[in-house]
Amino acid sequence: MGDYQVPAQYLLSHISKVKILKAPKITNKTLELGCKYSPDFVCMPFKYTLGTFLECLEMGANVLIQAGGGCRYGYYFELQMQILKDLGYSFTYINLVSKGKENVKKIYQDLKQINPKLSWIKLIYHTFIASKMVKYMDHIDHYIRKYIGFEEEKGSFLALKEKMLSSFAKTKGYISLYLKYKKYQKKFKKIPYRKVQNPLRIGIIGELYTIMEPFANYQLELMLASYGISIKRYTNVHYLLFEKSRVMKKEMKKIKQYVHYPLGADAADNVARTLELCQKKYDGIIHIKSSFCTPEIGVMPIIDRIAKEYGVPILYFSFDSETSEVGMQTRIEAFYDLMERKRKS
C-alpha cells in the first residue's frame, strides 16, 4: 500500500532474522490474480491484497502477515487464507488484527512465531523508529501534494522522494533517521516551483486503501497535479494509527447535526472532512472508494448534503477492475472546467 513497505520492511528486518521479501508493486497482473480467485462482490482491497499474497508465495514466501482492519477487511484474512490453501499453497500466516482491533500483547506473541527470542525492548524500540519513519514520510507527502502541480522541472519531487525512501530504508537508528528527515526536508523546500496566486484547491476524501494506494485510484493525485491543482488529502497511516481516535472525539461534536454515531471505517471522518473543506472554501471535493465499500456508500448522501449546503462541487469515483482510465480523465477535465467557471463567476 503506497510506500509503506519501507517502514514495514525496516521493522520486520530488525525484529527477526528471517529473510524479508519485498512485495512487488501492484500491477494489472496483481489485479487479475486477485479477481480470478476472489468472490465477485467483495471489495477491491481484498482483491489487491489476495493478488499480492499470490505473487509473494510464487516468489518463495512461506510466512504471510496481515495488518489491516477497521471495517469488513479486518475479517477477510481467514477467507483469503482458505482460498490460498485451497489453491495448494503451504505457509504460516500471522494476523496482527483480531476482529478489526489491535491487541499489543497478541501482536507480540504473534511476532514471536518468527523470532522466539524477540524481546519487548527490541520490539518497542524498532516500532518507535518505524512509526517515526511513517510520520516523516507522511509530512513530506503532504508538502509534495501541495506543490507538485507547480514544479518547474517535471518529476523533480518524485525523483527526490525515491532517493529519500532509499535512504530511509538503510536507517540504523533514530538519530540517523531524524537527520535524514531534516536533510531531505531542506532539499524538498529547495525544489523550484511556480508561485501561483490562489490556485485551485481540491480535497480528496474516501476509503482509506483506495486513497493511499496510487494504483487503486489510477494515480489520481498525479492526474490532478497535471492541471496545476493544489491537493489536500487527510488519510495516511500516521493519522490512522496515532491520531484518529483522538481527533474523531472532537470531530464528532462538530458534525453532530449530520452524524450521531460512528459509521465504520473512515465514513464519519469523511463527513468531518467535507465540512472542513467546505468551510475553508475549497474549489472542489473528490470522494473515492472501491466498489462495494459499505461505509462509504452509506455516507455519500450525507456528504452530498453538506456540499450542496455550501455550494461546493463534488465528484464521486467508485473503482473496480472494469474502471476506465480514459473515462476518469474525461470526468476530471469536466470537473476542472466546472471549478474554473465557478471561480470566475
C-alpha positions in Angstrom: 0.0 0.0 0.0 1.7 3.1 -1.2 5.3 3.5 0.0 4.7 2.0 3.4 6.6 -1.2 2.6 9.7 0.9 3.6 9.0 1.2 7.3 7.3 -2.3 7.4 10.5 -3.8 5.9 12.7 -1.9 8.3 10.7 -3.1 11.3 10.5 -6.8 10.3 14.1 -7.0 9.3 15.2 -5.6 12.7 13.0 -7.7 15.0 13.6 -11.0 13.2 16.4 -12.9 11.5 14.3 -14.2 8.6 14.6 -13.1 5.0 12.1 -10.3 4.2 10.9 -10.4 0.7 9.9 -7.1 -0.8 6.3 -7.4 -2.2 6.2 -6.4 -5.9 4.4 -3.2 -6.8 0.7 -3.7 -7.7 0.2 -4.2 -11.4 -2.6 -5.4 -13.7 -1.2 -8.9 -13.1 -1.9 -8.5 -9.3 -5.4 -7.3 -10.0 -6.1 -10.2 -12.5 -4.9 -12.8 -9.9 -6.9 -11.2 -7.1 -10.1 -11.0 -9.2 -9.7 -14.6 -10.5 -9.8 -16.1 -7.1 -12.0 -13.7 -5.1 -15.8 -13.6 -4.7 -17.3 -11.2 -7.2 -18.8 -8.8 -4.8 -16.0 -8.4 -2.3 -14.3 -5.0 -2.1 -11.2 -4.2 -4.2 -8.7 -4.1 -1.3 -9.5 -7.8 -0.8 -8.6 -8.5 -4.4 -5.4 -6.4 -4.4 -4.1 -8.0 -1.2 -5.0 -11.5 -2.3 -3.3 -10.9 -5.6 -0.2 -9.7 -3.8 -0.2 -12.7 -1.5 -0.3 -15.0 -4.5 2.7 -13.1 -6.1 4.7 -13.3 -2.9 4.0 -17.0 -2.5 5.3 -17.6 -6.0 8.4 -15.6 -5.1 9.1 -18.1 -2.3 7.4 -16.5 0.8 6.4 -19.0 3.4 5.1 -16.6 6.1 2.4 -14.1 5.4 1.4 -11.2 7.7 -1.8 -9.3 7.6 -2.2 -6.0 9.4 -5.3 -4.3 8.1 -8.6 -3.7 9.9 -11.2 -1.1 10.7 -14.1 -2.4 8.6 -15.0 -5.7 7.0 -11.4 -6.0 5.8 -10.4 -6.9 9.4 -12.4 -10.2 8.9 -11.1 -11.0 5.4 -7.8 -12.7 6.3 -9.4 -16.0 7.2 -11.2 -16.1 3.9 -8.0 -15.2 2.0 -6.1 -17.9 3.8 -8.7 -20.5 3.0 -8.6 -19.5 -0.7 -4.8 -19.8 -0.8 -4.8 -23.2 1.0 -7.4 -24.5 -1.4 -5.1 -23.5 -4.2 -2.4 -25.8 -2.7 -0.1 -23.3 -1.0 1.6 -24.2 2.2 2.6 -21.3 4.5 2.4 -19.8 8.0 0.1 -16.9 8.5 0.1 -14.2 11.1 -2.9 -11.9 11.6 -2.0 -8.9 13.7 -5.6 -7.7 13.8 -8.3 -9.6 15.6 -11.9 -8.8 14.8 -10.9 -5.4 13.4 -8.9 -4.5 16.5 -5.2 -4.4 17.6 -4.0 -6.0 20.8 -0.4 -5.2 21.7 0.1 -8.4 23.8 -1.3 -10.5 21.0 0.9 -8.8 18.4 4.0 -9.5 20.5 3.0 -13.2 20.8 2.3 -13.5 17.1 5.6 -11.9 16.1 7.5 -14.4 18.4 6.5 -17.0 15.8 9.1 -15.6 13.5 11.6 -14.8 16.3 11.1 -16.7 19.5 13.9 -14.7 21.2 12.2 -11.3 20.4 12.3 -9.0 23.5 9.8 -6.3 24.4 12.5 -3.7 24.4 13.7 -4.5 20.9 10.1 -4.6 19.6 9.3 -1.2 21.2 12.5 0.5 20.1 12.2 -0.5 16.4 8.4 0.0 16.3 9.1 3.6 17.6 11.6 4.2 14.8 9.2 2.7 12.2 6.4 4.9 13.4 8.6 8.0 13.2 9.6 6.9 9.7 5.9 6.8 8.8 5.3 10.2 10.3 8.2 11.8 8.4 7.1 10.2 5.1 3.5 11.5 5.6 4.8 15.0 6.4 6.9 15.0 3.2 3.9 13.7 1.1 1.7 16.5 2.5 4.2 19.0 1.2 4.5 17.3 -2.2 0.8 17.3 -2.7 0.6 21.0 -2.1 3.2 22.0 -4.6 3.8 19.2 -7.1 1.3 20.7 -9.6 3.6 23.7 -9.9 7.1 22.2 -10.1 9.3 23.9 -12.7 11.0 20.6 -13.6 8.5 17.8 -14.1 9.3 14.8 -11.9 11.7 16.6 -9.5 9.5 16.0 -6.4 9.1 12.3 -7.1 12.7 11.8 -8.0 13.8 13.3 -4.7 11.2 11.2 -2.9 12.6 8.0 -4.3 16.1 9.0 -3.0 14.6 9.8 0.4 12.9 6.4 0.7 16.0 4.6 -0.4 17.9 6.5 2.3 15.2 5.7 5.0 15.4 2.0 4.1 19.1 2.0 5.3 18.3 3.6 8.6 20.3 2.1 11.6 18.8 4.1 14.5 16.5 7.0 15.4 19.2 9.8 15.3 20.2 8.6 11.9 16.6 8.7 10.7 15.9 12.1 12.2 19.0 13.6 10.5 18.0 12.1 7.2 14.5 13.6 7.5 15.8 17.1 8.2 18.2 16.8 5.3 15.5 15.9 2.8 13.1 18.3 4.3 15.5 21.1 3.3 16.1 19.6 -0.1 12.4 19.5 -0.9 12.0 23.1 0.1 14.8 24.0 -2.4 12.9 22.4 -5.4 11.8 25.4 -7.5 8.1 25.7 -8.2 5.9 28.4 -9.8 4.4 30.8 -7.3 0.7 30.8 -8.3 -1.6 33.2 -6.5 -4.7 31.5 -5.2 -4.5 28.2 -7.2 -7.5 25.8 -7.5 -7.7 23.6 -4.4 -9.2 20.1 -4.2 -9.7 17.9 -1.2 -9.6 14.1 -1.6 -11.6 12.0 0.8 -12.9 8.5 0.8 -12.0 4.9 1.6 -8.5 4.6 3.0 -6.9 1.8 0.9 -8.1 3.4 -2.4 -6.8 6.7 -1.2 -3.3 5.5 -0.1 -2.5 3.0 -2.9 -1.9 5.0 -6.2 -2.6 2.0 -8.4 -6.0 1.6 -6.8 -7.0 5.2 -7.8 -5.3 5.3 -11.2 -2.7 7.8 -9.9 -5.4 10.4 -9.2 -3.1 12.8 -7.4 -0.7 13.0 -10.3 -3.6 13.4 -12.7 -4.9 16.4 -10.7 -1.4 17.9 -10.3 -1.1 18.0 -14.1 -3.9 20.6 -14.1 -2.0 22.8 -11.7 -4.2 22.0 -8.7 -3.1 22.1 -5.0 -4.2 18.9 -3.3 -5.3 18.2 0.2 -5.6 14.7 1.5 -6.1 13.7 5.1 -5.8 10.0 5.3 -2.4 8.4 5.8 -1.0 5.7 8.1 0.2 8.1 10.8 -3.3 9.6 11.1 -4.9 6.1 11.2 -2.6 4.7 13.9 -1.8 7.7 16.1 -4.3 10.5 15.6 -7.7 9.2 14.5 -9.1 8.1 17.9 -8.2 11.5 19.5 -9.2 13.7 16.5 -12.6 12.0 16.0 -13.7 12.6 19.5 -13.6 16.3 18.7 -14.9 16.0 15.1 -18.0 14.0 16.2 -19.1 17.1 18.1 -18.7 19.3 15.1 -20.7 17.1 12.8 -23.5 16.1 15.3 -26.2 17.7 13.2 -25.3 15.3 10.4 -24.0 12.2 12.2 -25.0 10.9 15.7 -22.7 7.8 15.9 -19.6 6.3 14.2 -20.3 4.9 10.8 -17.5 2.4 10.4 -14.0 2.7 8.8 -13.4 6.3 7.7 -17.0 7.3 7.0 -17.6 9.7 9.9 -14.1 11.1 9.3 -15.1 12.0 5.7 -18.2 13.8 6.9 -16.0 16.0 9.1 -13.5 16.5 6.3 -16.2 17.5 3.9 -17.5 20.1 6.4 -13.9 21.4 6.9 -13.1 21.6 3.2 -16.4 23.5 2.5 -15.8 25.9 5.4 -12.3 26.6 4.1 -13.8 27.4 0.7 -12.0 24.7 -1.3 -12.9 24.7 -5.0 -13.9 21.1 -5.1 -14.0 17.7 -3.4 -13.3 14.3 -4.8 -14.7 11.3 -3.0 -13.1 7.9 -3.9 -13.8 4.4 -2.9 -13.6 0.8 -4.0 -16.8 -0.8 -5.3 -19.0 -2.4 -2.6 -17.4 -0.4 0.2 -20.4 -0.3 2.6 -19.3 2.5 5.0 -18.6 4.9 2.1 -21.8 4.0 0.2 -23.8 4.8 3.4 -22.1 8.1 4.0 -22.3 9.5 0.4 -25.8 11.1 0.9 -24.6 13.0 4.0 -21.5 14.2 2.2 -23.7 15.3 -0.8 -26.0 17.2 1.5 -23.1 19.2 3.1 -21.5 20.0 -0.3 -24.9 21.3 -1.6 -25.4 23.5 1.5 -22.1 25.2 0.9 -22.2 25.2 -2.9 -19.0 23.2 -3.3 -18.9 20.8 -6.3 -18.1 17.2 -5.5 -17.1 14.3 -7.8 -17.5 10.7 -6.9 -15.3 7.8 -8.2 -16.0 4.1 -7.4 -13.2 1.9 -8.6 -13.4 -1.7 -9.7 -11.5 -3.9 -12.2 -13.5 -2.5 -15.0 -12.9 1.2 -14.3 -11.8 3.1 -17.4 -8.8 5.5 -17.0 -10.0 7.4 -20.1 -13.4 7.8 -18.7 -11.9 9.0 -15.4 -9.7 11.5 -17.3 -12.8 12.9 -19.1 -14.7 13.4 -15.9 -11.8 15.2 -14.2 -11.5 17.5 -17.2 -15.2 18.4 -16.9 -14.8 18.8 -13.2 -11.8 21.1 -13.7 -13.8 23.3 -16.2 -16.7 23.4 -13.7 -14.4 24.7 -10.9 -12.8 27.3 -13.2 -16.2 28.6 -14.3 -17.4 28.8 -10.8 -14.2 30.6 -9.7 -14.6 33.2 -12.5 -18.3 33.8 -11.8 
